[in-house]
Amino acid sequence: MKKKILITGAKGFFGTRFIQRYQHEFDILGLDVEQLDITDKPEVDSTFAQFKPDYVIHAAAIAVTDFCNKHPDVAHKVNVGGAINVANACKAQGAKLVFISTEQIFNGNPEAGPYTEQDTPVPDTVYGQNKLEAEHELKSILDEMWVLRFTWLFGLPERHTSINPNVLWNAMQALTNGEVMQERRNEFRGLTYVHELIEQFPKIFTIPYGTYHTGAHNPASRYDIAEHILSELGQTARLAELLEANDAPKTRDVRLDTSKLAAQGVTFTESKLAISKCLREFHFIK
Protein backbone atom coordinates (compact mmCIF):
# COMPACT_ATOMS: atom_id res chain seq x y z
CA MET A 1 0.00 0.00 0.00
CA LYS A 2 1.29 3.46 -0.91
CA LYS A 3 2.26 5.79 1.90
CA LYS A 4 -0.04 8.80 2.24
CA ILE A 5 1.36 12.33 2.05
CA LEU A 6 -0.67 15.44 2.77
CA ILE A 7 0.99 18.61 1.53
CA THR A 8 -0.19 22.13 2.31
CA GLY A 9 0.73 25.01 0.03
CA ALA A 10 0.18 22.55 -2.79
CA LYS A 11 -0.15 25.18 -5.52
CA GLY A 12 3.20 26.78 -4.74
CA PHE A 13 6.54 26.58 -6.51
CA PHE A 14 7.71 23.66 -4.38
CA GLY A 15 4.34 21.96 -3.90
CA THR A 16 3.33 21.68 -7.55
CA ARG A 17 6.66 20.12 -8.47
CA PHE A 18 6.64 17.76 -5.50
CA ILE A 19 3.18 16.45 -6.42
CA GLN A 20 4.10 16.06 -10.08
CA ARG A 21 7.24 14.09 -9.15
CA TYR A 22 5.66 11.68 -6.64
CA GLN A 23 2.03 11.38 -7.75
CA HIS A 24 2.56 7.76 -8.80
CA GLU A 25 4.76 6.73 -5.86
CA PHE A 26 2.69 8.10 -2.99
CA ASP A 27 -0.99 8.68 -2.32
CA ILE A 28 -0.86 12.48 -2.20
CA LEU A 29 -3.49 14.92 -1.01
CA GLY A 30 -2.41 18.38 -2.13
CA LEU A 31 -4.22 21.23 -0.40
CA ASP A 32 -3.98 24.97 -0.85
CA VAL A 33 -5.98 27.78 0.71
CA GLU A 34 -9.00 27.07 -1.50
CA GLN A 35 -9.26 23.52 -0.17
CA LEU A 36 -8.14 24.01 3.42
CA ASP A 37 -8.04 27.03 5.72
CA ILE A 38 -5.23 26.05 8.06
CA THR A 39 -6.34 28.72 10.55
CA ASP A 40 -9.64 26.82 11.03
CA LYS A 41 -8.77 24.13 13.57
CA PRO A 42 -11.98 22.04 13.21
CA GLU A 43 -11.55 22.01 9.44
CA VAL A 44 -7.89 20.96 9.74
CA ASP A 45 -8.76 18.22 12.25
CA SER A 46 -11.56 16.90 10.04
CA THR A 47 -9.45 16.88 6.88
CA PHE A 48 -6.60 15.05 8.55
CA ALA A 49 -8.96 12.54 10.18
CA GLN A 50 -10.53 11.70 6.82
CA PHE A 51 -7.26 11.28 4.91
CA LYS A 52 -5.15 9.80 7.74
CA PRO A 53 -1.74 10.80 6.32
CA ASP A 54 1.50 9.01 7.10
CA TYR A 55 3.50 12.15 6.34
CA VAL A 56 2.55 15.82 6.25
CA ILE A 57 4.64 18.44 4.47
CA HIS A 58 3.59 21.83 5.77
CA ALA A 59 4.66 24.29 3.09
CA ALA A 60 1.74 26.72 3.36
CA ALA A 61 2.68 30.19 4.58
CA ILE A 62 2.44 33.87 3.86
CA ALA A 63 6.03 34.39 2.77
CA VAL A 64 5.89 37.86 1.22
CA THR A 65 8.09 39.91 3.53
CA ASP A 66 6.47 43.29 2.88
CA PHE A 67 2.95 41.93 3.35
CA CYS A 68 3.90 40.28 6.64
CA ASN A 69 5.55 43.46 7.91
CA LYS A 70 2.42 45.49 7.03
CA HIS A 71 -0.09 42.91 8.29
CA PRO A 72 1.58 41.19 11.27
CA ASP A 73 -1.68 39.89 12.76
CA VAL A 74 -2.72 38.16 9.54
CA ALA A 75 0.79 36.77 9.06
CA HIS A 76 0.92 35.40 12.61
CA LYS A 77 -2.51 33.80 12.31
CA VAL A 78 -1.43 31.85 9.22
CA ASN A 79 2.28 31.29 9.78
CA VAL A 80 2.13 30.43 13.48
CA GLY A 81 -1.50 29.63 14.32
CA GLY A 82 -2.00 27.61 11.14
CA ALA A 83 1.20 25.66 11.73
CA ILE A 84 0.10 24.83 15.28
CA ASN A 85 -3.22 23.53 13.97
CA VAL A 86 -1.39 21.31 11.47
CA ALA A 87 0.96 19.98 14.16
CA ASN A 88 -1.89 19.15 16.53
CA ALA A 89 -3.73 17.33 13.72
CA CYS A 90 -0.54 15.38 12.95
CA LYS A 91 -0.30 14.35 16.58
CA ALA A 92 -3.93 13.21 16.64
CA GLN A 93 -3.44 11.07 13.53
CA GLY A 94 0.06 9.80 14.29
CA ALA A 95 1.46 11.52 11.18
CA LYS A 96 5.09 12.54 10.79
CA LEU A 97 5.55 16.24 9.98
CA VAL A 98 7.99 18.05 7.72
CA PHE A 99 7.83 21.74 8.62
CA ILE A 100 9.29 24.08 6.03
CA SER A 101 11.17 26.95 7.62
CA THR A 102 13.57 29.49 6.16
CA GLU A 103 17.05 30.98 6.12
CA GLN A 104 15.37 34.32 6.86
CA ILE A 105 15.36 33.58 10.57
CA PHE A 106 19.02 34.68 10.46
CA ASN A 107 18.32 37.89 8.56
CA GLY A 108 19.02 40.12 11.56
CA ASN A 109 22.14 38.35 12.84
CA PRO A 110 25.06 40.78 13.15
CA GLU A 111 27.63 38.10 12.33
CA ALA A 112 27.91 36.65 8.83
CA GLY A 113 26.93 33.14 7.80
CA PRO A 114 27.11 30.33 7.04
CA TYR A 115 25.04 29.48 10.14
CA THR A 116 24.79 26.10 11.81
CA GLU A 117 21.73 24.72 13.58
CA GLN A 118 23.42 25.65 16.87
CA ASP A 119 23.65 29.35 16.03
CA THR A 120 21.03 31.59 17.63
CA PRO A 121 18.74 33.16 15.00
CA VAL A 122 17.95 36.88 15.16
CA PRO A 123 15.09 37.44 12.70
CA ASP A 124 14.38 41.07 11.84
CA THR A 125 11.27 40.56 9.69
CA VAL A 126 7.79 39.47 10.71
CA TYR A 127 8.03 36.46 8.39
CA GLY A 128 11.31 35.32 9.93
CA GLN A 129 9.95 35.89 13.44
CA ASN A 130 6.82 33.89 12.59
CA LYS A 131 8.82 30.94 11.29
CA LEU A 132 11.11 30.84 14.30
CA GLU A 133 8.17 31.05 16.72
CA ALA A 134 6.40 28.27 14.82
CA GLU A 135 9.50 26.08 15.03
CA HIS A 136 9.52 26.41 18.83
CA GLU A 137 5.78 25.87 19.19
CA LEU A 138 5.73 22.78 16.99
CA LYS A 139 8.61 21.16 18.84
CA SER A 140 6.55 21.35 22.02
CA ILE A 141 3.69 19.51 20.27
CA LEU A 142 5.40 16.84 18.18
CA ASP A 143 8.40 14.56 18.57
CA GLU A 144 8.12 12.99 15.10
CA MET A 145 9.03 16.07 13.10
CA TRP A 146 11.69 17.40 10.77
CA VAL A 147 12.27 21.15 10.52
CA LEU A 148 13.85 21.96 7.17
CA ARG A 149 15.20 25.47 6.90
CA PHE A 150 15.19 26.18 3.17
CA THR A 151 17.49 28.42 1.21
CA TRP A 152 16.18 30.26 -1.89
CA LEU A 153 14.90 27.71 -4.38
CA PHE A 154 15.35 28.23 -8.10
CA GLY A 155 14.02 26.61 -11.23
CA LEU A 156 12.30 27.31 -14.54
CA PRO A 157 8.67 27.25 -15.70
CA GLU A 158 7.17 23.81 -16.32
CA ARG A 159 3.81 22.54 -17.43
CA HIS A 160 1.18 22.34 -14.64
CA THR A 161 3.47 23.98 -12.08
CA SER A 162 3.69 27.48 -10.65
CA ILE A 163 6.69 29.77 -10.94
CA ASN A 164 8.03 32.13 -8.30
CA PRO A 165 10.63 34.87 -8.69
CA ASN A 166 14.00 33.18 -8.40
CA VAL A 167 17.56 33.97 -9.35
CA LEU A 168 17.63 31.97 -12.60
CA TRP A 169 14.17 32.85 -13.90
CA ASN A 170 14.68 36.52 -13.00
CA ALA A 171 17.91 36.61 -15.03
CA MET A 172 16.33 34.96 -18.04
CA GLN A 173 13.38 37.35 -17.95
CA ALA A 174 15.71 40.36 -17.75
CA LEU A 175 17.69 39.05 -20.72
CA THR A 176 14.53 38.44 -22.74
CA ASN A 177 13.08 41.86 -21.92
CA GLY A 178 16.30 43.74 -22.59
CA GLU A 179 16.58 44.92 -18.99
CA VAL A 180 19.84 45.66 -17.24
CA MET A 181 20.32 43.46 -14.18
CA GLN A 182 21.33 45.26 -11.01
CA GLU A 183 22.78 42.82 -8.51
CA ARG A 184 24.57 43.08 -5.19
CA ARG A 185 28.17 42.12 -4.68
CA ASN A 186 27.67 42.12 -0.92
CA GLU A 187 24.68 39.76 -0.65
CA PHE A 188 25.26 36.06 -0.05
CA ARG A 189 22.67 33.32 0.31
CA GLY A 190 22.15 29.70 -0.57
CA LEU A 191 20.59 28.97 -3.96
CA THR A 192 19.13 25.49 -4.34
CA TYR A 193 17.82 23.76 -7.46
CA VAL A 194 14.25 22.83 -6.56
CA HIS A 195 14.40 19.40 -8.22
CA GLU A 196 17.55 18.44 -6.32
CA LEU A 197 15.65 19.11 -3.11
CA ILE A 198 12.51 17.24 -4.18
CA GLU A 199 14.50 14.17 -5.24
CA GLN A 200 15.90 13.87 -1.69
CA PHE A 201 12.58 13.52 0.12
CA PRO A 202 12.40 9.71 0.32
CA LYS A 203 15.78 9.87 2.07
CA ILE A 204 14.70 12.78 4.29
CA PHE A 205 11.78 10.66 5.54
CA THR A 206 14.33 8.17 6.95
CA ILE A 207 16.74 10.47 8.80
CA PRO A 208 16.55 11.22 12.55
CA TYR A 209 13.98 13.82 13.56
CA GLY A 210 15.33 17.30 14.19
CA THR A 211 16.20 20.64 12.66
CA TYR A 212 18.25 20.70 9.47
CA HIS A 213 19.69 23.42 7.30
CA THR A 214 18.75 22.43 3.78
CA GLY A 215 20.21 23.36 0.43
CA ALA A 216 23.26 24.17 -1.62
CA HIS A 217 26.58 25.64 -0.54
CA ASN A 218 27.19 28.94 -2.32
CA PRO A 219 30.37 31.02 -1.90
CA ALA A 220 29.29 33.41 -4.68
CA SER A 221 27.55 36.78 -4.33
CA ARG A 222 24.30 37.63 -6.10
CA TYR A 223 26.38 39.60 -8.63
CA ASP A 224 28.68 36.63 -9.24
CA ILE A 225 25.68 34.34 -9.74
CA ALA A 226 24.11 36.71 -12.28
CA GLU A 227 27.41 36.91 -14.12
CA HIS A 228 27.59 33.12 -14.19
CA ILE A 229 24.05 32.78 -15.57
CA LEU A 230 24.65 35.32 -18.33
CA SER A 231 27.96 33.69 -19.23
CA GLU A 232 26.36 30.25 -19.41
CA LEU A 233 23.75 31.71 -21.76
CA GLY A 234 26.46 32.93 -24.12
CA GLN A 235 26.46 36.58 -23.08
CA THR A 236 30.04 36.91 -21.82
CA ALA A 237 30.92 39.60 -24.35
CA ARG A 238 27.89 41.67 -23.29
CA LEU A 239 28.29 41.48 -19.51
CA ALA A 240 29.15 45.17 -19.18
CA GLU A 241 25.89 46.23 -20.80
CA LEU A 242 23.66 43.57 -19.22
CA LEU A 243 24.83 43.63 -15.60
CA GLU A 244 25.52 46.39 -13.11
CA ALA A 245 26.61 46.28 -9.48
CA ASN A 246 24.10 47.71 -7.03
CA ASP A 247 25.51 47.07 -3.58
CA ALA A 248 23.45 47.33 -0.41
CA PRO A 249 24.45 49.75 2.39
CA LYS A 250 25.69 46.77 4.39
CA THR A 251 26.63 43.18 3.64
CA ARG A 252 23.89 40.58 3.92
CA ASP A 253 24.98 36.98 4.46
CA VAL A 254 22.25 34.46 5.36
CA ARG A 255 23.98 31.34 4.07
CA LEU A 256 23.37 28.09 5.90
CA ASP A 257 25.88 25.45 6.90
CA THR A 258 24.26 22.22 5.67
CA SER A 259 26.88 19.78 6.95
CA LYS A 260 24.48 18.23 9.50
CA LEU A 261 22.14 17.16 6.71
CA ALA A 262 25.05 16.10 4.52
CA ALA A 263 26.16 13.74 7.30
CA GLN A 264 22.84 11.95 6.78
CA GLY A 265 23.60 11.51 3.07
CA VAL A 266 21.45 14.40 1.84
CA THR A 267 23.73 16.57 -0.28
CA PHE A 268 23.34 19.28 -2.88
CA THR A 269 25.31 20.59 -5.84
CA GLU A 270 27.05 23.92 -5.26
CA SER A 271 24.89 26.77 -6.55
CA LYS A 272 26.79 27.73 -9.72
CA LEU A 273 27.09 24.12 -10.81
CA ALA A 274 23.44 23.51 -9.95
CA ILE A 275 22.39 26.45 -12.12
CA SER A 276 24.38 24.98 -14.99
CA LYS A 277 22.77 21.60 -14.33
CA CYS A 278 19.31 23.15 -14.53
CA LEU A 279 20.13 24.94 -17.78
CA ARG A 280 21.38 21.67 -19.28
CA GLU A 281 18.27 19.77 -18.18
CA PHE A 282 16.10 22.37 -19.87
CA HIS A 283 18.36 22.28 -22.95
CA PHE A 284 19.48 25.90 -22.81
CA ILE A 285 23.10 24.77 -22.81
CA LYS A 286 24.90 21.53 -23.67
C-alpha positions as a printed NumPy array, in Angstrom:
array([[  0.   ,   0.   ,   0.   ],
       [  1.288,   3.462,  -0.907],
       [  2.257,   5.788,   1.898],
       [ -0.043,   8.8  ,   2.237],
       [  1.36 ,  12.326,   2.048],
       [ -0.672,  15.44 ,   2.768],
       [  0.987,  18.615,   1.534],
       [ -0.19 ,  22.135,   2.314],
       [  0.733,  25.009,   0.034],
       [  0.181,  22.551,  -2.788],
       [ -0.149,  25.183,  -5.515],
       [  3.199,  26.776,  -4.742],
       [  6.544,  26.581,  -6.513],
       [  7.714,  23.657,  -4.385],
       [  4.342,  21.961,  -3.899],
       [  3.334,  21.681,  -7.546],
       [  6.662,  20.124,  -8.468],
       [  6.64 ,  17.755,  -5.503],
       [  3.183,  16.453,  -6.419],
       [  4.104,  16.061, -10.078],
       [  7.245,  14.086,  -9.148],
       [  5.663,  11.682,  -6.638],
       [  2.034,  11.38 ,  -7.752],
       [  2.56 ,   7.758,  -8.801],
       [  4.758,   6.726,  -5.863],
       [  2.689,   8.098,  -2.989],
       [ -0.988,   8.682,  -2.32 ],
       [ -0.857,  12.479,  -2.205],
       [ -3.489,  14.921,  -1.015],
       [ -2.407,  18.38 ,  -2.131],
       [ -4.221,  21.232,  -0.404],
       [ -3.983,  24.97 ,  -0.852],
       [ -5.979,  27.781,   0.712],
       [ -9.003,  27.067,  -1.501],
       [ -9.257,  23.515,  -0.175],
       [ -8.138,  24.011,   3.424],
       [ -8.042,  27.026,   5.724],
       [ -5.229,  26.053,   8.06 ],
       [ -6.344,  28.717,  10.551],
       [ -9.638,  26.815,  11.027],
       [ -8.766,  24.13 ,  13.574],
       [-11.976,  22.038,  13.212],
       [-11.548,  22.014,   9.435],
       [ -7.894,  20.964,   9.742],
       [ -8.76 ,  18.224,  12.246],
       [-11.564,  16.895,  10.039],
       [ -9.451,  16.884,   6.881],
       [ -6.599,  15.054,   8.555],
       [ -8.955,  12.539,  10.179],
       [-10.527,  11.703,   6.823],
       [ -7.262,  11.282,   4.91 ],
       [ -5.145,   9.804,   7.738],
       [ -1.742,  10.797,   6.319],
       [  1.505,   9.012,   7.1  ],
       [  3.504,  12.153,   6.342],
       [  2.549,  15.822,   6.248],
       [  4.638,  18.439,   4.465],
       [  3.59 ,  21.828,   5.768],
       [  4.657,  24.29 ,   3.092],
       [  1.739,  26.72 ,   3.358],
       [  2.679,  30.19 ,   4.58 ],
       [  2.442,  33.873,   3.86 ],
       [  6.034,  34.385,   2.77 ],
       [  5.893,  37.864,   1.223],
       [  8.091,  39.908,   3.534],
       [  6.473,  43.288,   2.876],
       [  2.953,  41.929,   3.352],
       [  3.904,  40.278,   6.644],
       [  5.545,  43.462,   7.911],
       [  2.423,  45.493,   7.031],
       [ -0.088,  42.906,   8.29 ],
       [  1.579,  41.186,  11.27 ],
       [ -1.681,  39.89 ,  12.764],
       [ -2.719,  38.16 ,   9.54 ],
       [  0.79 ,  36.769,   9.056],
       [  0.921,  35.4  ,  12.609],
       [ -2.507,  33.799,  12.307],
       [ -1.427,  31.853,   9.224],
       [  2.281,  31.287,   9.781],
       [  2.134,  30.428,  13.483],
       [ -1.496,  29.629,  14.316],
       [ -1.996,  27.61 ,  11.145],
       [  1.201,  25.661,  11.73 ],
       [  0.099,  24.834,  15.285],
       [ -3.222,  23.527,  13.968],
       [ -1.389,  21.31 ,  11.474],
       [  0.964,  19.98 ,  14.155],
       [ -1.891,  19.151,  16.526],
       [ -3.729,  17.333,  13.724],
       [ -0.544,  15.379,  12.949],
       [ -0.3  ,  14.354,  16.578],
       [ -3.93 ,  13.214,  16.644],
       [ -3.441,  11.066,  13.529],
       [  0.064,   9.803,  14.286],
       [  1.459,  11.515,  11.182],
       [  5.09 ,  12.541,  10.792],
       [  5.55 ,  16.237,   9.981],
       [  7.986,  18.05 ,   7.72 ],
       [  7.832,  21.742,   8.619],
       [  9.29 ,  24.076,   6.028],
       [ 11.173,  26.953,   7.624],
       [ 13.569,  29.488,   6.158],
       [ 17.049,  30.981,   6.121],
       [ 15.367,  34.32 ,   6.859],
       [ 15.358,  33.576,  10.57 ],
       [ 19.021,  34.677,  10.456],
       [ 18.32 ,  37.894,   8.559],
       [ 19.023,  40.118,  11.564],
       [ 22.137,  38.352,  12.845],
       [ 25.065,  40.778,  13.15 ],
       [ 27.632,  38.101,  12.328],
       [ 27.913,  36.654,   8.827],
       [ 26.927,  33.14 ,   7.797],
       [ 27.113,  30.33 ,   7.045],
       [ 25.043,  29.484,  10.141],
       [ 24.792,  26.102,  11.807],
       [ 21.735,  24.722,  13.582],
       [ 23.422,  25.654,  16.874],
       [ 23.649,  29.355,  16.027],
       [ 21.028,  31.59 ,  17.628],
       [ 18.745,  33.163,  14.999],
       [ 17.945,  36.883,  15.157],
       [ 15.085,  37.439,  12.702],
       [ 14.381,  41.07 ,  11.839],
       [ 11.268,  40.565,   9.686],
       [  7.795,  39.472,  10.713],
       [  8.028,  36.456,   8.394],
       [ 11.312,  35.316,   9.933],
       [  9.953,  35.886,  13.435],
       [  6.818,  33.888,  12.586],
       [  8.816,  30.942,  11.288],
       [ 11.111,  30.841,  14.3  ],
       [  8.169,  31.055,  16.718],
       [  6.395,  28.272,  14.82 ],
       [  9.5  ,  26.077,  15.031],
       [  9.525,  26.41 ,  18.831],
       [  5.778,  25.872,  19.187],
       [  5.729,  22.784,  16.987],
       [  8.613,  21.161,  18.836],
       [  6.546,  21.353,  22.017],
       [  3.688,  19.509,  20.274],
       [  5.401,  16.837,  18.178],
       [  8.405,  14.563,  18.567],
       [  8.118,  12.988,  15.104],
       [  9.031,  16.069,  13.104],
       [ 11.685,  17.4  ,  10.771],
       [ 12.272,  21.146,  10.52 ],
       [ 13.853,  21.955,   7.166],
       [ 15.2  ,  25.474,   6.901],
       [ 15.194,  26.179,   3.169],
       [ 17.494,  28.425,   1.213],
       [ 16.176,  30.255,  -1.886],
       [ 14.898,  27.705,  -4.382],
       [ 15.354,  28.232,  -8.104],
       [ 14.017,  26.607, -11.234],
       [ 12.299,  27.307, -14.545],
       [  8.665,  27.248, -15.701],
       [  7.172,  23.808, -16.315],
       [  3.81 ,  22.537, -17.426],
       [  1.184,  22.342, -14.641],
       [  3.467,  23.981, -12.079],
       [  3.686,  27.48 , -10.652],
       [  6.685,  29.773, -10.937],
       [  8.032,  32.133,  -8.296],
       [ 10.626,  34.871,  -8.685],
       [ 14.   ,  33.182,  -8.403],
       [ 17.562,  33.969,  -9.351],
       [ 17.629,  31.974, -12.597],
       [ 14.168,  32.846, -13.897],
       [ 14.684,  36.524, -13.003],
       [ 17.905,  36.613, -15.028],
       [ 16.33 ,  34.955, -18.04 ],
       [ 13.377,  37.351, -17.946],
       [ 15.712,  40.357, -17.754],
       [ 17.687,  39.051, -20.717],
       [ 14.53 ,  38.437, -22.744],
       [ 13.084,  41.861, -21.919],
       [ 16.299,  43.742, -22.586],
       [ 16.579,  44.922, -18.989],
       [ 19.843,  45.664, -17.239],
       [ 20.316,  43.457, -14.179],
       [ 21.334,  45.264, -11.014],
       [ 22.78 ,  42.816,  -8.505],
       [ 24.574,  43.085,  -5.189],
       [ 28.171,  42.119,  -4.684],
       [ 27.67 ,  42.123,  -0.917],
       [ 24.681,  39.761,  -0.646],
       [ 25.257,  36.061,  -0.049],
       [ 22.667,  33.324,   0.307],
       [ 22.153,  29.697,  -0.565],
       [ 20.588,  28.974,  -3.956],
       [ 19.134,  25.487,  -4.344],
       [ 17.815,  23.764,  -7.46 ],
       [ 14.246,  22.828,  -6.557],
       [ 14.395,  19.399,  -8.218],
       [ 17.549,  18.437,  -6.319],
       [ 15.646,  19.106,  -3.111],
       [ 12.513,  17.235,  -4.179],
       [ 14.5  ,  14.168,  -5.237],
       [ 15.904,  13.872,  -1.694],
       [ 12.582,  13.516,   0.122],
       [ 12.4  ,   9.707,   0.319],
       [ 15.784,   9.868,   2.07 ],
       [ 14.698,  12.777,   4.291],
       [ 11.784,  10.66 ,   5.536],
       [ 14.325,   8.168,   6.952],
       [ 16.741,  10.469,   8.802],
       [ 16.55 ,  11.217,  12.55 ],
       [ 13.98 ,  13.819,  13.562],
       [ 15.332,  17.296,  14.194],
       [ 16.197,  20.641,  12.664],
       [ 18.252,  20.697,   9.474],
       [ 19.694,  23.423,   7.299],
       [ 18.753,  22.434,   3.782],
       [ 20.207,  23.363,   0.43 ],
       [ 23.258,  24.168,  -1.62 ],
       [ 26.577,  25.639,  -0.545],
       [ 27.189,  28.939,  -2.317],
       [ 30.37 ,  31.021,  -1.901],
       [ 29.292,  33.415,  -4.681],
       [ 27.548,  36.778,  -4.329],
       [ 24.297,  37.635,  -6.101],
       [ 26.38 ,  39.596,  -8.632],
       [ 28.678,  36.63 ,  -9.239],
       [ 25.676,  34.336,  -9.738],
       [ 24.106,  36.712, -12.279],
       [ 27.413,  36.912, -14.12 ],
       [ 27.586,  33.116, -14.189],
       [ 24.05 ,  32.781, -15.569],
       [ 24.646,  35.316, -18.327],
       [ 27.959,  33.692, -19.228],
       [ 26.364,  30.255, -19.406],
       [ 23.748,  31.705, -21.765],
       [ 26.455,  32.926, -24.125],
       [ 26.456,  36.578, -23.076],
       [ 30.039,  36.915, -21.821],
       [ 30.925,  39.604, -24.351],
       [ 27.892,  41.675, -23.287],
       [ 28.289,  41.483, -19.512],
       [ 29.154,  45.166, -19.18 ],
       [ 25.888,  46.227, -20.801],
       [ 23.664,  43.565, -19.223],
       [ 24.825,  43.628, -15.602],
       [ 25.523,  46.394, -13.11 ],
       [ 26.613,  46.284,  -9.476],
       [ 24.095,  47.711,  -7.028],
       [ 25.509,  47.067,  -3.58 ],
       [ 23.448,  47.331,  -0.408],
       [ 24.453,  49.745,   2.385],
       [ 25.686,  46.771,   4.393],
       [ 26.629,  43.18 ,   3.635],
       [ 23.886,  40.58 ,   3.922],
       [ 24.975,  36.984,   4.465],
       [ 22.251,  34.464,   5.36 ],
       [ 23.98 ,  31.342,   4.075],
       [ 23.367,  28.087,   5.897],
       [ 25.879,  25.454,   6.902],
       [ 24.262,  22.225,   5.669],
       [ 26.878,  19.775,   6.954],
       [ 24.483,  18.229,   9.501],
       [ 22.141,  17.156,   6.714],
       [ 25.054,  16.096,   4.52 ],
       [ 26.165,  13.743,   7.304],
       [ 22.837,  11.948,   6.785],
       [ 23.598,  11.507,   3.07 ],
       [ 21.446,  14.404,   1.842],
       [ 23.727,  16.57 ,  -0.275],
       [ 23.335,  19.283,  -2.885],
       [ 25.308,  20.586,  -5.842],
       [ 27.051,  23.924,  -5.259],
       [ 24.887,  26.765,  -6.551],
       [ 26.792,  27.734,  -9.719],
       [ 27.086,  24.115, -10.806],
       [ 23.439,  23.506,  -9.947],
       [ 22.387,  26.453, -12.121],
       [ 24.382,  24.98 , -14.995],
       [ 22.77 ,  21.598, -14.329],
       [ 19.307,  23.149, -14.526],
       [ 20.13 ,  24.939, -17.782],
       [ 21.376,  21.669, -19.284],
       [ 18.274,  19.767, -18.181],
       [ 16.095,  22.367, -19.872],
       [ 18.358,  22.282, -22.949],
       [ 19.477,  25.898, -22.808],
       [ 23.102,  24.765, -22.809],
       [ 24.9  ,  21.532, -23.674]])
